[in-house]
Amino acid sequence: MRQAFANLLRPLPLAGLLTILTVGYAMRFTAPGQRLLAGSALCAFLVLFVLLSVVPERMRRVQHAVLLLMPVVIVVLSAASARVGAAQVLMVVWVACAFTSWPRALAIGAGLLANLAFYLALRSGSEGDPLPMVLINMGFQALAAICVHYARAAEESRDALARVNADLLATRALLADSARDAERLRLARELHDVAGHKLTAMRLNLRALASEPALAGHPGIALAERLSGELLGDLRQVVQSLRDDRGLDLATALRALAAPFPRPLLDVGIAPGVRIADPAVAEAVLRLAQEALTNAARHANADHVWLHIDEENGGLRIEIHDDGWCGERVREGNGIAGMRERLAALSGTLELDRTASGGLRLLARLPA
């Protein structure tokens, strides 16, 4: 309910509501015998407009039905309030809605047919030629269509920029983690090869001095030899801890990937024992999550995506599912094909199915 109310307060729906209310104010000049029909038609258009604004993206059939009914209601309203002539303003609102929901070619064709039906209805119900008024109204419709087109283009550009930014943030997180691992390994080698070598040599010399008859039993030499042994043991522990493979910080990279998007929200769960040290495997998991987020937002209209990584038979098991709606049949597009190719290059597999609520579920497996 909160999301539906928020959709109504967006610029285009809010402008449409204000326009409909303005047309409703003009309906008071309708002939008394036609006011009931005009009021009913206007209320029907208002209901259809609100329904179009709040219906989820996944209910495409409902959207198409609403868009097809709206011009019919406009023609009825125009016939009932021909003396007022305000119903044609609603055609501008409908064209804006059509260009928002339909492909451009389909919206143009539907707009021409609707204006033709509108012209024929006015011509049969009025004495003068309604063509100039219809042509002027089509000019306003074209202006509304252009505004909607550029608004959609700006929104798509913003989303594309957000995806690129998220990709860069996630890649930067992985690169930074990989650089830290490389630096840690370099320090471990330097400590082992330089400091460890010199400490071992110093300890051997201290043992040789302690075996000299003149220095035998000297407490200072015995203490120095013992401390050098302890220091060498501590150094070996430090080197071992630096060499421990803790894996890449994949959780941080995944959260950075989802951070720029207001929806869907990404819930990441990584089993405690999972370690991913190979950058190629980490990048494959990132791209899998990225494509799942894009599909959930663009096609399934999901609000939440869950990603869980654990071990299975010595390999990785990545499960991703959302709370959206992917349709009765799962259709594999270029994004899914790209996932399969990336996983296949690492000898991995990908399975797709639907969740109980209708969302998309991805199950990827990668060998150790």
Secondary structure, 3 states (H helix, E strand, C coil): CHHHHHHHCCHHHHHHHHHHHHHHHHHHHCCHHHHHHHHHHHHHHHHHHHHHHHCCCCCHHHHHHHHHHHHHHHHHHHHHCCCCCCCHHHHHHHHHHHHHHCCHHHHHHHHHHHHHHHHHHHHHHCCCCCHHHHHHHHHHHHHHHHHHHHHHHHHHHHHHHHHHHHHHHHHHHHHHHHHHHHHHHHHHHHHHHHHHHHHHHHHHHHHHHHCCCCCCCCHHHHHHHHHHHHHHHHHHHHHHHHHCCCCCCHHHHHHHHHCCCCCCEEEEEECCCCCCCCHHHHHHHHHHHHHHHHHHHHCCCCCEEEEEEEEECCEEEEEEEECCCCCCCCCCCHHHHHHHHHHHHCCCEEEEEECCCCCEEEEEEECC
